[in-house]
């Protein structure tokens, strides 16, 4: 499974703790997942496509319409936690 996490999730993890931190720690501590980072939104989409990412975890609503452009599933932190990390933890 390949997972891409938006930098806004990283910032949320630092500022708010809980779900964002839990998702980042789950991904970072799992050897099976890739963890690329970048600052520009377009690069996230490019990275997701190039990596064939299964999931793109973001809190950025700008990506809501990108679902139509990618085979990658775009999820919020809470969606990813509920659907993936809580089930595999």
N, CA and C atoms as an extended XYZ file, in Angstrom:
267
Properties=species:S:1:pos:R:3:atomname:S:1:resname:S:1:resid:I:1 pbc="F F F"
N         0.845       -1.163        0.000 N   UNK     1
C         0.000        0.000        0.000 CA  UNK     1
C         0.894        1.231        0.000 C   UNK     1
N         0.610        2.199       -0.868 N   UNK     2
C         1.367        3.455       -0.909 CA  UNK     2
C         0.453        4.577       -0.431 C   UNK     2
N         0.989        5.419        0.434 N   UNK     3
C         0.196        6.491        1.039 CA  UNK     3
C         0.939        7.806        0.898 C   UNK     3
N         0.219        8.857        0.512 N   UNK     4
C         0.772       10.198        0.396 CA  UNK     4
C         0.063       11.078        1.407 C   UNK     4
N         0.824       11.805        2.213 N   UNK     5
C         0.239       12.669        3.236 CA  UNK     5
C         0.599       14.118        2.942 C   UNK     5
N        -0.412       14.979        2.894 N   UNK     6
C        -0.242       16.402        2.626 CA  UNK     6
C         0.447       17.075        3.817 C   UNK     6
N         1.220       18.129        3.542 N   UNK     7
C         1.915       18.832        4.630 CA  UNK     7
C         0.949       19.451        5.625 C   UNK     7
N        -0.287       19.778        5.199 N   UNK     8
C        -1.219       20.370        6.171 CA  UNK     8
C        -1.589       19.372        7.256 C   UNK     8
N        -1.502       18.087        6.958 N   UNK     9
C        -1.729       17.065        7.975 CA  UNK     9
C        -0.565       17.063        8.963 C   UNK     9
N         0.646       17.256        8.465 N   UNK    10
C         1.813       17.346        9.351 CA  UNK    10
C         1.694       18.533       10.297 C   UNK    10
N         1.274       19.673        9.757 N   UNK    11
C         1.100       20.872       10.582 CA  UNK    11
C         0.008       20.633       11.621 C   UNK    11
N        -1.101       20.027       11.202 N   UNK    12
C        -2.183       19.726       12.146 CA  UNK    12
C        -1.711       18.797       13.253 C   UNK    12
N        -0.854       17.853       12.916 N   UNK    13
C        -0.341       16.932       13.927 CA  UNK    13
C         0.472       17.675       14.984 C   UNK    13
N         1.218       18.671       14.546 N   UNK    14
C         2.030       19.452       15.480 CA  UNK    14
C         1.143       20.349       16.338 C   UNK    14
N         0.140       20.963       15.722 N   UNK    15
C        -0.689       21.944       16.425 CA  UNK    15
C        -1.827       21.336       17.235 C   UNK    15
N        -2.432       20.259       16.709 N   UNK    16
C        -3.649       19.762       17.345 CA  UNK    16
C        -3.546       18.375       17.959 C   UNK    16
N        -2.570       17.604       17.550 N   UNK    17
C        -2.413       16.265       18.112 CA  UNK    17
C        -3.534       15.329       17.636 C   UNK    17
N        -3.886       14.370       18.362 N   UNK    18
C        -4.906       13.350       18.172 CA  UNK    18
C        -4.887       12.666       16.810 C   UNK    18
N        -5.966       12.767       16.012 N   UNK    19
C        -6.069       12.006       14.762 CA  UNK    19
C        -4.922       12.269       13.788 C   UNK    19
N        -4.580       13.540       13.493 N   UNK    20
C        -3.456       13.744       12.563 CA  UNK    20
C        -2.171       13.090       13.059 C   UNK    20
N        -1.882       13.238       14.344 N   UNK    21
C        -0.670       12.624       14.889 CA  UNK    21
C        -0.755       11.099       14.820 C   UNK    21
N        -1.907       10.546       15.116 N   UNK    22
C        -2.073        9.087       15.084 CA  UNK    22
C        -1.860        8.543       13.676 C   UNK    22
N        -2.402        9.239       12.664 N   UNK    23
C        -2.237        8.790       11.283 CA  UNK    23
C        -0.776        8.881       10.866 C   UNK    23
N        -0.116        9.993       11.167 N   UNK    24
C         1.286       10.169       10.781 CA  UNK    24
C         2.167        9.135       11.479 C   UNK    24
N         1.946        8.905       12.740 N   UNK    25
C         2.744        7.914       13.471 CA  UNK    25
C         2.504        6.507       12.920 C   UNK    25
N         1.261        6.203       12.570 N   UNK    26
C         0.952        4.901       11.992 CA  UNK    26
C         1.708        4.704       10.683 C   UNK    26
N         1.663        5.709        9.800 N   UNK    27
C         2.342        5.610        8.505 CA  UNK    27
C         3.857        5.605        8.691 C   UNK    27
N         4.361        6.500        9.516 N   UNK    28
C         5.807        6.615        9.705 CA  UNK    28
C         6.405        5.358       10.335 C   UNK    28
N         5.650        4.697       11.167 N   UNK    29
C         6.155        3.504       11.846 CA  UNK    29
C         5.882        2.208       11.095 C   UNK    29
N         5.261        2.315        9.930 N   UNK    30
C         4.962        1.131        9.131 CA  UNK    30
C         5.931        1.059        7.956 C   UNK    30
N         6.715        0.010        7.899 N   UNK    31
C         7.714       -0.146        6.846 CA  UNK    31
C         7.102       -0.317        5.459 C   UNK    31
N         5.841       -0.707        5.387 N   UNK    32
C         5.198       -0.988        4.103 CA  UNK    32
C         4.742        0.267        3.355 C   UNK    32
N         4.748        1.429        3.986 N   UNK    33
C         4.195        2.631        3.377 CA  UNK    33
C         5.297        3.612        2.982 C   UNK    33
N         5.073        4.341        1.866 N   UNK    34
C         5.967        5.441        1.474 CA  UNK    34
C         5.448        6.737        2.076 C   UNK    34
N         6.349        7.657        2.380 N   UNK    35
C         5.986        8.895        3.058 CA  UNK    35
C         6.621       10.107        2.360 C   UNK    35
N         6.271       10.411        1.101 N   UNK    36
C         6.853       11.580        0.422 CA  UNK    36
C         6.251       12.884        0.943 C   UNK    36
N         7.031       13.966        0.897 N   UNK    37
C         6.552       15.281        1.349 CA  UNK    37
C         6.935       16.350        0.329 C   UNK    37
N         6.099       17.351        0.194 N   UNK    38
C         6.388       18.484       -0.670 CA  UNK    38
C         5.489       19.639       -0.284 C   UNK    38
N         5.812       20.834       -0.765 N   UNK    39
C         5.061       22.023       -0.367 CA  UNK    39
C         3.957       22.413       -1.333 C   UNK    39
N         4.059       22.106       -2.577 N   UNK    40
C         3.083       22.592       -3.562 CA  UNK    40
C         2.047       21.523       -3.879 C   UNK    40
N         0.804       21.940       -3.972 N   UNK    41
C        -0.286       21.000       -4.217 CA  UNK    41
C        -0.106       20.182       -5.487 C   UNK    41
N         0.310       20.805       -6.549 N   UNK    42
C         0.458       20.093       -7.823 CA  UNK    42
C         1.453       18.949       -7.701 C   UNK    42
N         2.461       19.149       -6.911 N   UNK    43
C         3.467       18.104       -6.731 CA  UNK    43
C         2.891       16.898       -5.987 C   UNK    43
N         1.924       17.129       -5.110 N   UNK    44
C         1.286       16.009       -4.424 CA  UNK    44
C         0.536       15.131       -5.410 C   UNK    44
N        -0.200       15.771       -6.303 N   UNK    45
C        -0.936       14.993       -7.303 CA  UNK    45
C         0.022       14.250       -8.225 C   UNK    45
N         1.088       14.923       -8.640 N   UNK    46
C         2.085       14.275       -9.494 CA  UNK    46
C         2.727       13.093       -8.789 C   UNK    46
N         3.034       13.283       -7.541 N   UNK    47
C         3.654       12.224       -6.758 CA  UNK    47
C         2.697       11.041       -6.596 C   UNK    47
N         1.445       11.333       -6.322 N   UNK    48
C         0.455       10.263       -6.164 CA  UNK    48
C         0.336        9.445       -7.438 C   UNK    48
N         0.318       10.128       -8.581 N   UNK    49
C         0.219        9.438       -9.871 CA  UNK    49
C         1.488        8.636      -10.142 C   UNK    49
N         2.648        9.270       -9.971 N   UNK    50
C         3.926        8.603      -10.255 CA  UNK    50
C         4.148        7.397       -9.355 C   UNK    50
N         3.739        7.503       -8.102 N   UNK    51
C         3.948        6.417       -7.148 CA  UNK    51
C         2.865        5.350       -7.231 C   UNK    51
N         1.775        5.684       -7.906 N   UNK    52
C         0.654        4.758       -7.917 CA  UNK    52
C         0.081        4.606       -6.519 C   UNK    52
N         0.035        5.729       -5.783 N   UNK    53
C        -0.406        5.717       -4.386 CA  UNK    53
C        -1.833        5.194       -4.263 C   UNK    53
N        -2.054        4.370       -3.266 N   UNK    54
C        -3.400        3.877       -2.980 CA  UNK    54
C        -4.230        4.955       -2.288 C   UNK    54
N        -3.584        5.725       -1.414 N   UNK    55
C        -4.272        6.759       -0.649 CA  UNK    55
C        -3.480        8.052       -0.656 C   UNK    55
N        -4.203        9.178       -0.659 N   UNK    56
C        -3.631       10.507       -0.456 CA  UNK    56
C        -4.401       11.088        0.718 C   UNK    56
N        -3.737       11.289        1.848 N   UNK    57
C        -4.359       11.803        3.063 CA  UNK    57
C        -4.104       13.299        3.127 C   UNK    57
N        -5.174       14.078        3.185 N   UNK    58
C        -5.041       15.534        3.189 CA  UNK    58
C        -6.190       16.174        3.948 C   UNK    58
N        -5.932       17.345        4.470 N   UNK    59
C        -6.971       18.163        5.084 CA  UNK    59
C        -7.295       19.348        4.202 C   UNK    59
N        -6.718       19.381        3.017 N   UNK    60
C        -6.871       20.494        2.075 CA  UNK    60
C        -8.070       20.245        1.170 C   UNK    60
N        -9.118       21.043        1.304 N   UNK    61
C       -10.333       20.857        0.502 CA  UNK    61
C       -10.120       21.165       -0.974 C   UNK    61
N        -8.978       21.754       -1.328 N   UNK    62
C        -8.671       22.006       -2.739 CA  UNK    62
C        -8.587       20.705       -3.533 C   UNK    62
N        -8.350       19.611       -2.856 N   UNK    63
C        -8.205       18.323       -3.533 CA  UNK    63
C        -9.527       17.576       -3.709 C   UNK    63
N       -10.640       18.146       -3.237 N   UNK    64
C       -11.924       17.459       -3.332 CA  UNK    64
C       -12.281       17.072       -4.764 C   UNK    64
N       -11.997       17.930       -5.717 N   UNK    65
C       -12.333       17.643       -7.108 CA  UNK    65
C       -11.294       16.758       -7.792 C   UNK    65
N       -10.166       16.548       -7.161 N   UNK    66
C        -9.113       15.729       -7.759 CA  UNK    66
C        -9.477       14.243       -7.779 C   UNK    66
N       -10.515       13.863       -7.037 N   UNK    67
C       -10.958       12.464       -7.052 CA  UNK    67
C       -11.216       11.987       -8.474 C   UNK    67
N       -11.685       12.898       -9.318 N   UNK    68
C       -12.014       12.554      -10.701 CA  UNK    68
C       -10.773       12.374      -11.563 C   UNK    68
N        -9.643       12.888      -11.122 N   UNK    69
C        -8.413       12.854      -11.909 CA  UNK    69
C        -7.502       11.685      -11.577 C   UNK    69
N        -7.684       11.085      -10.414 N   UNK    70
C        -6.751       10.076       -9.926 CA  UNK    70
C        -7.431        8.745       -9.657 C   UNK    70
N        -6.639        7.699       -9.734 N   UNK    71
C        -7.124        6.415       -9.244 CA  UNK    71
C        -6.817        6.295       -7.754 C   UNK    71
N        -6.000        7.205       -7.234 N   UNK    72
C        -5.666        7.275       -5.810 CA  UNK    72
C        -6.897        7.726       -5.033 C   UNK    72
N        -7.167        7.087       -3.916 N   UNK    73
C        -8.284        7.485       -3.058 CA  UNK    73
C        -7.825        8.632       -2.173 C   UNK    73
N        -8.526        9.747       -2.229 N   UNK    74
C        -8.192       10.925       -1.427 CA  UNK    74
C        -9.085       10.924       -0.197 C   UNK    74
N        -8.453       10.925        0.972 N   UNK    75
C        -9.185       10.854        2.239 CA  UNK    75
C        -8.730       11.946        3.196 C   UNK    75
N        -9.647       12.360        4.066 N   UNK    76
C        -9.267       13.242        5.162 CA  UNK    76
C        -8.563       12.388        6.219 C   UNK    76
N        -7.980       13.051        7.189 N   UNK    77
C        -7.298       12.337        8.271 CA  UNK    77
C        -8.272       11.408        8.996 C   UNK    77
N        -9.446       11.926        9.339 N   UNK    78
C       -10.402       11.103       10.085 CA  UNK    78
C       -10.901        9.931        9.248 C   UNK    78
N       -11.093       10.131        7.942 N   UNK    79
C       -11.508        9.032        7.073 CA  UNK    79
C       -10.433        7.956        7.006 C   UNK    79
N        -9.174        8.369        6.833 N   UNK    80
C        -8.078        7.406        6.766 CA  UNK    80
C        -7.950        6.642        8.081 C   UNK    80
N        -8.038        7.372        9.194 N   UNK    81
C        -7.923        6.721       10.503 CA  UNK    81
C        -9.004        5.665       10.661 C   UNK    81
N       -10.238        6.010       10.322 N   UNK    82
C       -11.371        5.088       10.475 CA  UNK    82
C       -11.271        3.900        9.515 C   UNK    82
N       -10.932        4.163        8.260 N   UNK    83
C       -10.951        3.125        7.233 CA  UNK    83
C        -9.689        2.278        7.156 C   UNK    83
N        -8.538        2.848        7.572 N   UNK    84
C        -7.278        2.132        7.395 CA  UNK    84
C        -6.538        1.913        8.715 C   UNK    84
N        -6.081        2.981        9.341 N   UNK    85
C        -5.189        2.790       10.501 CA  UNK    85
C        -5.871        2.125       11.684 C   UNK    85
N        -7.147        2.437       11.961 N   UNK    86
C        -7.843        1.784       13.066 CA  UNK    86
C        -8.039        0.291       12.797 C   UNK    86
N        -8.230       -0.062       11.532 N   UNK    87
C        -8.446       -1.467       11.175 CA  UNK    87
C        -7.156       -2.279       11.157 C   UNK    87
N        -6.028       -1.629       10.823 N   UNK    88
C        -4.767       -2.347       10.706 CA  UNK    88
C        -3.885       -2.245       11.942 C   UNK    88
N        -4.283       -1.382       12.873 N   UNK    89
C        -3.459       -1.183       14.082 CA  UNK    89
C        -3.561       -2.354       15.025 C   UNK    89
